Amino acid sequence: MKGKSYEVQSLIDQELNELTEEAKQEKFYTDLKPQIDQIKTKLADSHKNELILHKDQIKQLLEKDIASRYYFEKGSVEAGFKYDAEIKAAVTLLHNTTEYKSILKIQ
């Protein structure tokens, strides 16, 4: 996403904007401006790292969205199989014949 322009507007960003407007209306903005700017800078840095921190979740959501656009609900569901922990556990169990037979109480 480097070089791409995108806007991230979190709830904290919205609240900070509201605080800024309130501070301007109540004539406290000049006193609070350094702290507000510092918070805005920290939030901007945090937003830059969010893509990296949530890369796997974003990838999963994009895969499901793309699959659903081409293959509708079936595609979305099938795309989700790859990341489903229960399905992974079931496949592992099916490959472990001894444990599988002990669960079914087969000799």
C-alpha positions as CSV (number, residue, x, y, z in Angstrom):
1,M,0.0,0.0,0.0
2,K,3.1,2.2,0.0
3,G,2.5,5.1,-2.3
4,K,-1.2,4.6,-2.2
5,S,-3.5,7.2,-0.7
6,Y,-6.1,5.9,1.6
7,E,-8.0,7.3,4.6
8,V,-8.5,5.5,7.9
9,Q,-11.2,6.9,10.1
10,S,-11.5,5.0,13.4
11,L,-13.8,5.7,16.2
12,I,-10.9,7.3,18.1
13,D,-10.2,9.6,15.1
14,Q,-13.8,10.7,15.1
15,E,-13.8,11.4,18.8
16,L,-10.6,13.4,18.5
17,N,-12.1,15.5,15.8
18,E,-15.2,16.1,18.0
19,L,-12.9,17.0,20.8
20,T,-11.0,19.5,18.6
21,E,-14.3,21.1,17.5
22,E,-15.5,21.3,21.1
23,A,-12.2,22.8,22.2
24,K,-12.4,25.4,19.4
25,Q,-16.0,26.3,20.4
26,E,-15.1,26.6,24.1
27,K,-11.9,28.6,23.4
28,F,-9.6,25.9,24.8
29,Y,-8.1,24.9,21.5
30,T,-4.9,27.0,21.8
31,D,-4.1,25.5,25.1
32,L,-4.8,21.9,24.0
33,K,-3.4,22.1,20.4
34,P,0.1,20.6,21.3
35,Q,-1.5,17.6,23.0
36,I,-4.1,17.1,20.2
37,D,-1.4,17.3,17.6
38,Q,0.7,14.8,19.5
39,I,-2.2,12.4,19.7
40,K,-3.0,12.8,16.0
41,T,0.7,12.0,15.2
42,K,0.6,8.8,17.3
43,L,-2.7,7.7,15.7
44,A,-1.3,8.3,12.2
45,D,1.7,6.1,13.1
46,S,-0.5,3.5,14.5
47,H,-2.7,3.4,11.4
48,K,0.4,2.8,9.3
49,N,1.2,-0.3,11.3
50,E,-2.3,-1.6,11.3
51,L,-2.0,-3.0,7.8
52,I,1.0,-5.0,8.8
53,L,-0.5,-6.1,12.2
54,H,-3.7,-7.3,10.6
55,K,-2.3,-8.6,7.3
56,D,-3.7,-12.1,7.8
57,Q,-7.2,-11.0,8.7
58,I,-7.2,-8.6,5.7
59,K,-6.0,-11.3,3.4
60,Q,-8.8,-13.7,4.6
61,L,-11.5,-11.1,4.2
62,L,-10.3,-10.2,0.7
63,E,-10.2,-13.9,-0.3
64,K,-13.7,-14.4,0.9
65,D,-15.0,-11.2,-0.7
66,I,-13.4,-12.1,-4.1
67,A,-14.7,-15.6,-3.9
68,S,-18.2,-14.5,-3.1
69,R,-18.2,-12.0,-6.0
70,Y,-17.4,-14.8,-8.5
71,Y,-19.0,-17.8,-6.8
72,F,-21.5,-16.2,-4.5
73,E,-22.3,-17.7,-1.1
74,K,-20.8,-21.1,-2.0
75,G,-17.4,-19.5,-2.9
76,S,-17.4,-17.4,0.3
77,V,-18.0,-20.5,2.4
78,E,-15.4,-22.6,0.6
79,A,-12.8,-19.8,0.9
80,G,-13.4,-19.7,4.6
81,F,-12.6,-23.5,4.9
82,K,-8.9,-22.8,4.5
83,Y,-8.8,-20.8,7.7
84,D,-11.4,-22.7,9.8
85,A,-9.7,-24.2,12.9
86,E,-12.4,-26.8,13.4
87,I,-12.0,-28.1,9.8
88,K,-8.2,-28.3,10.2
89,A,-8.7,-30.3,13.4
90,A,-11.2,-32.6,11.7
91,V,-8.8,-33.3,8.8
92,T,-5.9,-33.9,11.2
93,L,-8.1,-36.4,13.1
94,L,-9.1,-38.2,9.9
95,H,-5.5,-38.6,9.0
96,N,-4.7,-40.1,12.5
97,T,-6.3,-43.5,12.1
98,T,-5.5,-44.7,15.6
99,E,-7.2,-41.7,17.3
100,Y,-10.1,-41.8,14.8
101,K,-10.8,-45.5,15.6
102,S,-10.5,-44.9,19.3
103,I,-13.1,-42.2,19.2
104,L,-15.5,-44.5,17.2
105,K,-14.5,-47.4,19.5
106,I,-13.4,-49.5,16.5
107,Q,-10.8,-52.2,17.1
